[in-house]
Amino acid sequence: MGILHTYQAEVAWTGAGEAGTTSYTSYSRDHDVSFVGKPALPGSSDPAFRGDPSRYSPEELLVAALAQCHMLWFLHLAAQDGVVVVGYVDAAVGTMRVQAAGAGRFTQVVLRPRVTVRAARPGSTAVDDARLAALHARSAEHCFITRSVNFPVRTEPAPVQVEVPRPAVVHA
């Protein structure tokens, strides 16, 4: 048996207003998502479901959690593999289908990481797309969140970017 970790979140609805849930349109979907010792996240439903577009929806947070988990494993594995990552940005996209009865589910999430690595030192192995692809594959195998969902999470990495070394500054 592995080590168990427990995570706690408090979700407090703040959108009752005067009428509460007297009708589908009478209440706000606004809520706060809190974690002990951290700032609250302002939550709502997706704007398609009467939510506030300036607040985070659970669907957005799920896509972000998958992207975060993948990135954190990627950085861990890159460090172990001697790949010096100096930049990482992921433009993740989740797709959800809603059926006629109103129930829905995610059909996929696509991660699109752009990784910038430090240029290889003379005599060392350069980092190429194949090496990063292997790290991405291992990251997907390890990500706790990816392993917990019942829809595909695909990774479509951009070609590796190599940091351009800055010329040394000579002081006169």
C-alpha positions in Angstrom: 0.0 0.0 0.0 1.2 3.5 -0.8 1.2 6.6 1.3 -2.1 8.3 1.5 -2.4 12.1 1.1 -5.5 14.0 2.0 -6.5 17.3 0.4 -9.2 19.6 1.8 -11.1 22.4 0.1 -14.0 24.4 1.3 -16.6 25.6 -1.2 -18.9 28.3 0.1 -21.8 29.5 -2.0 -22.0 33.3 -1.9 -24.8 33.8 -4.5 -28.1 33.3 -2.5 -29.1 37.0 -2.7 -32.6 37.8 -1.4 -34.4 35.0 -3.2 -32.1 32.0 -2.9 -33.1 29.2 -5.3 -36.7 30.2 -5.8 -36.1 29.7 -9.5 -33.2 28.7 -11.8 -32.6 32.4 -12.6 -33.0 33.8 -9.1 -29.6 33.0 -7.7 -26.0 33.7 -8.6 -23.6 30.8 -9.1 -20.8 32.7 -7.3 -18.9 30.9 -4.6 -15.5 30.9 -3.0 -13.1 28.0 -3.0 -10.8 28.1 0.0 -7.8 26.2 1.2 -6.3 26.6 4.7 -3.7 29.3 4.7 -4.2 30.4 1.0 -6.1 33.1 -0.7 -9.6 32.1 -1.8 -10.4 31.5 -5.5 -13.5 33.2 -6.7 -15.6 30.5 -8.4 -18.8 30.4 -10.5 -20.2 28.2 -13.2 -19.3 28.5 -16.8 -21.0 31.6 -18.4 -23.0 29.1 -20.6 -24.7 28.0 -17.3 -25.4 31.5 -16.0 -21.9 31.9 -14.4 -19.8 35.0 -13.9 -17.1 35.0 -16.6 -14.7 36.9 -14.3 -14.6 34.0 -11.9 -13.0 30.5 -12.2 -15.3 27.6 -13.3 -14.8 24.0 -12.1 -14.2 23.1 -15.8 -11.4 25.6 -16.1 -9.8 24.5 -12.8 -9.9 20.8 -14.0 -8.0 21.7 -17.2 -5.6 23.8 -15.2 -5.0 21.0 -12.7 -4.1 18.6 -15.5 -1.7 21.1 -17.0 -0.1 21.9 -13.6 0.3 18.2 -12.7 1.9 17.4 -16.1 4.2 20.4 -15.8 5.4 19.6 -12.3 6.2 16.0 -13.2 7.9 17.2 -16.4 10.2 19.6 -14.5 11.0 16.8 -11.9 11.9 14.3 -14.6 13.8 16.8 -16.7 15.9 17.7 -13.6 16.6 14.0 -13.1 17.5 13.5 -16.7 19.9 16.5 -16.8 17.7 18.6 -19.0 17.9 22.3 -17.9 14.4 23.8 -18.5 14.4 27.6 -18.3 10.8 28.2 -19.6 7.5 26.3 -19.7 4.2 27.5 -20.9 1.2 25.3 -21.6 -1.9 26.4 -23.6 -4.1 23.5 -22.5 -7.6 23.0 -23.9 -10.4 20.9 -22.5 -13.4 19.7 -24.5 -16.7 19.0 -22.7 -19.9 17.6 -24.3 -23.3 18.3 -22.8 -26.1 15.9 -23.7 -29.7 16.9 -24.3 -30.7 16.0 -20.8 -28.2 18.5 -19.4 -25.6 16.0 -18.1 -22.1 16.3 -19.6 -18.6 15.0 -19.4 -15.1 15.9 -20.7 -14.2 14.1 -23.9 -10.5 15.1 -23.8 -7.9 17.5 -22.7 -5.0 18.5 -24.9 -1.9 19.8 -23.3 0.3 22.0 -25.6 3.5 22.7 -23.7 6.2 25.0 -25.1 9.4 24.2 -23.4 12.6 26.3 -23.5 15.8 24.6 -22.5 19.3 25.9 -21.9 21.7 25.3 -24.8 23.9 22.2 -24.3 27.4 22.8 -23.2 30.1 21.8 -25.7 30.6 18.1 -25.6 27.2 17.3 -24.0 24.1 15.9 -25.7 21.8 18.5 -27.2 18.2 18.3 -26.1 15.9 17.5 -29.1 12.2 17.0 -29.6 12.5 13.2 -29.2 14.1 13.6 -25.8 11.4 16.0 -24.6 8.7 13.7 -26.0 10.0 10.9 -23.9 9.9 13.2 -20.8 6.4 14.2 -21.6 5.3 10.5 -22.0 6.9 9.7 -18.6 5.2 12.7 -17.1 1.8 11.5 -18.3 2.4 8.1 -16.8 3.2 9.7 -13.4 0.7 12.6 -13.2 -1.8 11.8 -10.4 -4.6 13.9 -11.9 -4.2 12.4 -15.4 -4.2 8.9 -13.9 -7.5 9.8 -12.1 -9.7 10.9 -15.0 -11.7 8.8 -17.4 -11.1 10.7 -20.6 -8.0 11.0 -22.7 -5.3 13.6 -21.8 -3.1 14.1 -24.9 0.1 16.0 -25.1 1.0 17.9 -28.2 4.3 19.7 -27.4 5.7 22.5 -29.5 9.2 22.0 -31.0 11.8 22.5 -28.3 13.1 26.1 -28.0 16.7 26.6 -27.0 17.6 29.6 -24.9 19.7 32.1 -26.8 22.8 32.7 -24.7 23.3 36.4 -23.9 26.7 37.8 -24.8 28.9 38.5 -21.8 28.8 42.1 -20.6 32.2 43.7 -20.6 32.6 46.5 -18.1 35.2 49.2 -19.1 
